[in-house]
Amino acid sequence: MISAFVAVAETLSFAAAGLRLGRDPTVVSRRVQALEQKLGVRLAERTTRRLALTEAGRLYLERLRPALRDLQSAQRDVAALNHGLPQGHLRLALPTSFGRMWLSQILTDFLIAHPLVTAEVEYANRYVDLVAEGFDAAIRLGVLEDSRLIARKLCDRRRLLCASPTYLARHGEPQCLEDLAGHACLRFSGAAQPDVWPFFTDGGGPRSVSVSGPFAADDGEALVSAAVAGLGILNATDWLVGRELESGALVPVLSSFPILEDGAIYLVLPSRTGLPSKSRAFADWVVQAMNPPPWRALPGQD
């Protein structure tokens, strides 16, 4: 009944609606009449010369159209599962800097390869509730605590100390952890203890070093710019400084003292069965694109 009404409302003709639906116009007319009886309201005015929607008919059509679009999208998605053709709209939550630097091109390549998929991305460092907020997937950095989610580990996180050749030429290169006390250190103010850097010692045990310096910020890219400019020594993740290390704008410092790092880089999906083809395809694409991680594939990286 509803499909008959929509066809009549959009063509304003029982004959044209019948051609669209592959039904006799009298069958279409009876179905519209049955819908009117069910709703208790007249949806169309009919004369021998024309057909026009009533106010109720126009309102009903306006309310029906979004639901029909959703239904058609769901039908395409289910059909795609059977035919292996990813399609639909992806809502993604990506970390701000990491997403811009390393995922934007991966996502662009994915959309080019899958023209039936569209995407909407929120670049933010806030915690996103995938289920409650209707996201299809997210990339998370660090330790996962939400057991409701399906997580696929993309790679470990690695941290290192680095500085510009200009800074080291002016101030010398530290040879041991104790030397950091005499250097300008650039700190991430979003950390739990920005002025304390944890390391593994030669013997494998943990050790923390207090640091200070002229600049702290809650934005990693701002700290990288300061380090490249020669302002101090930076404690950073390898993905954040991969391009600067490759170009020589930054060089590793105290690389024989590994930095303690918790967590990894994960792709997370809502914990539900029957993932749509668009989500499964995107997950597989990201996993492949991150093997190896693109910043470790740069010349001079491992």
C-alpha atoms as one frame of an Amber mdcrd trajectory, in Angstrom:
protein
   0.000   0.000   0.000   2.735   2.441   0.914   4.717   1.841  -2.271   1.532
   2.375  -4.286   0.830   5.676  -2.524   4.403   6.932  -2.997   4.313   6.073
  -6.707   0.973   7.861  -7.130   2.119  10.859  -5.059   5.303  11.277  -7.080
   3.706  10.805 -10.521   0.230  12.228  -9.747  -1.146   9.549 -12.051  -2.487
   6.064 -11.424  -1.453   5.041 -14.928   2.118   6.275 -14.478   2.287   4.745
 -11.014   1.104   1.436 -12.458   3.870   1.522 -15.072   6.468   2.239 -12.373
   5.246  -0.630 -10.176   4.380  -3.051 -12.974   0.767  -3.189 -11.837  -2.595
  -2.401 -13.393  -3.723   1.156 -12.520  -6.912  -0.190 -10.939  -4.816  -2.326
  -8.561  -2.776   0.741  -7.611  -5.959   2.730  -7.018  -7.428   0.025  -4.756
  -4.225  -0.104  -2.687  -4.244   3.667  -2.159  -7.901   3.504  -1.153  -7.104
   0.704   1.303  -4.337   2.847   2.835  -6.734   5.789   3.163  -9.259   3.584
   4.946  -6.567   2.290   7.287  -5.376   5.798   8.135  -8.891   7.251   8.273
  -7.952  10.222   6.094  -8.104  11.113   2.423  -4.624  11.319   0.865  -5.518
  12.381  -2.697  -8.336  14.175  -4.478  -9.361  12.489  -7.710 -11.301  13.918
 -10.595 -11.710  12.712 -14.149  -9.076  15.215 -15.289  -6.487  15.387 -12.509
  -5.162  13.958  -9.277  -3.771  16.084  -6.444  -2.518  15.333  -2.948  -4.451
  16.619   0.011  -2.657  18.390   2.850  -2.616  15.065   4.716  -1.197  13.359
   1.633   1.603  15.888   1.273   2.494  15.573   4.974   2.417  11.761   4.797
   4.701  11.730   1.752   7.139  14.137   3.431   7.341  11.903   6.493   7.631
   8.720   4.434  10.536   9.750   2.203  13.341   9.603   4.844  12.082   6.225
   6.063  11.987   4.895   2.508  15.531   6.104   1.873  16.690   4.320   5.031
  14.839   1.172   3.987  16.391   1.254   0.519  19.834   1.786   2.027  19.319
  -1.165   4.371  18.189  -3.353   1.488  21.267  -2.386  -0.557  23.529  -3.120
   2.401  22.007  -6.549   2.989  22.236  -7.352  -0.721  25.853  -6.214  -0.689
  26.647  -8.731   2.046  25.568 -11.506  -0.286  27.358 -10.133  -3.337  30.522
  -8.945  -1.595  30.110  -5.353  -2.790  30.882  -2.861   0.007  28.494   0.047
  -0.014  26.835   2.475   2.349  27.821   5.402   4.552  30.706   5.067   7.036
  30.900   7.194  10.187  34.462   7.185  11.524  36.123   8.651  14.617  39.851
   9.308  14.138  42.477  10.861  16.453  43.225  14.406  15.330  46.941  14.428
  14.501  47.307  10.715  13.759  44.217  10.798  11.555  45.390  13.771   9.525
  48.959  12.534   9.147  48.493   8.841   8.397  44.826   7.931   7.878  43.522
  10.614   5.522  45.341   9.189   2.498  44.446   5.625   3.492  40.771   6.624
   3.685  40.939   8.455   0.355  42.467   5.397  -1.332  39.747   3.216   0.216
  36.937   5.426  -1.114  38.477   5.481  -4.592  38.653   1.687  -4.561  35.076
   1.375  -3.223  32.953   3.936  -5.104  29.701   2.724  -3.508  30.942   3.738
  -0.040  30.768   7.279   1.356  32.394   8.466   4.578  31.932  11.053   7.308
  34.878  11.569   9.682  35.131  13.215  13.081  38.733  14.165  13.815  38.905
  14.516  17.601  40.882  13.259  20.560  37.802  12.814  22.738  36.524   9.388
  23.744  33.759   8.362  21.342  31.032   5.914  22.362  30.669   4.029  19.084
  27.398   2.342  19.973  25.611   5.311  21.547  26.820   7.844  18.959  26.320
   5.674  15.897  29.907   5.385  14.660  30.880   2.445  12.458  34.567   2.375
  13.447  37.280   4.304  15.258  41.041   4.347  15.621  42.274   4.474  19.215
  45.751   5.072  20.607  46.792   3.648  23.953  45.117   1.167  26.279  41.655
  -0.174  25.465  39.242  -0.354  28.370  35.851  -0.883  26.681  35.186  -4.628
  26.560  32.052  -4.117  24.431  34.156  -3.369  21.383  35.786  -5.578  18.779
  39.425  -4.474  18.558  42.025  -5.223  15.893  45.560  -4.273  16.838  47.255
  -2.390  14.016  50.706  -1.973  15.553  52.619  -1.199  18.741  53.338   2.347
  19.801  56.999   3.266  20.146  58.435   6.317  21.845  61.828   7.917  21.385
  63.791  11.018  22.244  64.789  13.250  19.365  66.182  16.714  18.707  67.269
  18.845  15.793  70.905  18.783  14.665  70.963  22.533  15.368  70.019  22.037
  19.009  72.598  19.277  19.491  75.314  21.358  17.840  74.653  24.179  20.299
  74.097  22.185  23.479  75.786  18.846  22.897  74.207  15.401  22.840  73.243
  13.753  26.153  75.132  10.513  26.797  73.112   9.170  29.721  69.730   9.737
  31.344  71.257  11.976  34.023  72.340  14.411  31.300  68.699  15.258  30.543
  68.582  17.398  33.680  70.884  19.887  31.951  68.906  20.044  28.697  65.797
  21.865  27.505  63.043  19.249  27.278  59.765  19.739  25.423  56.877  18.224
  27.349  53.394  17.044  26.438  51.108  18.721  28.969  48.310  16.229  28.307
  50.317  13.444  29.971  49.619  12.418  33.554  53.140  13.530  34.565  54.533
  15.806  31.835  57.739  16.539  33.777  58.582  12.878  34.451  59.842  10.674
  31.625  59.918   6.872  32.241  62.624   4.659  30.720  64.046   1.155  30.789
  67.620   1.063  32.057  70.490  -1.064  30.711  69.495  -3.788  33.155  65.899
  -3.809  31.931  64.378  -2.185  34.987  62.161   0.913  34.941  63.512   4.307
  35.831  61.968   7.788  35.816  63.801  11.038  35.091  62.561  14.521  36.000
  62.873  17.027  33.156  62.180  20.688  32.544  62.330  23.106  29.657  61.008
  26.213  27.971  57.899  24.774  26.332  55.002  22.439  27.118  51.840  21.928
  25.055  48.892  19.592  24.709  49.371  19.424  20.925  51.979  17.020  19.578
  52.425  18.789  16.260  53.240  22.053  18.036  55.931  20.255  20.020  57.397
  18.755  16.840  57.616  22.224  15.276  59.411  23.495  18.378  61.859  20.588
  18.265  62.597  21.117  14.568  63.245  24.790  15.319  65.909  23.755  17.834
  64.076  24.608  21.059  64.842  21.355  22.866  64.683  17.569  23.137  61.332
  15.950  22.417  59.828  12.752  23.835  57.527  11.599  21.030  55.811   8.618
  19.435  57.484   7.363  16.269  54.415   8.057  14.104  54.440  11.719  15.161
  58.052  12.367  14.078  58.467   9.757  11.322  58.712  12.255   8.475  61.095
  14.533  10.403  63.382  11.601  11.192  63.322  10.549   7.546  64.242  14.053
   6.357  66.928  14.554   9.002  65.117  17.518  10.574  65.199  15.490  13.800
  67.621  12.779  14.914  67.267  10.162  17.667  68.796  10.845  21.090  69.666
   8.272  23.795  68.260   5.472  21.640  69.909   2.844  23.858  67.433   3.725
  26.632  63.953   2.568  25.534  61.019   4.589  26.827  58.192   2.861  28.663
  55.018   2.877  26.590  51.598   1.381  27.323  49.034   0.350  24.766  49.077
   0.217  20.998  47.196   1.503  17.960  43.844  -0.205  17.443  40.962  -0.268
  15.024  37.751  -0.674  17.038  34.310  -1.694  15.825  30.966  -1.943  17.648
  30.565  -5.324  19.307  27.762  -6.722  17.224  27.365  -9.614  14.824  26.738
  -9.187  11.130  29.004  -6.229  10.448  27.949  -4.459   7.243  30.123  -4.941
   4.198  31.348  -1.322   4.357  32.766  -1.828   7.883  34.383  -5.173   7.123
  35.965  -3.800   3.947  37.293  -0.700   5.715  38.718  -2.776   8.568  40.543
  -5.086   6.172  41.840  -2.120   4.176  43.272  -0.335   7.244  44.883  -3.494
   8.603  46.635  -4.084   5.281  47.655  -0.415   4.914  49.223  -0.488   8.386
  51.349  -3.561   7.684  53.973  -2.260   7.994  53.018   1.109   9.499  53.739
   3.769   6.855  56.006   5.827   9.127  58.225   2.786   9.723  58.420   2.124
   6.000  60.106   5.494   5.427  63.821   5.416   4.506  65.923   5.166   7.624
  63.046   3.781   9.764  62.347   0.253  10.939
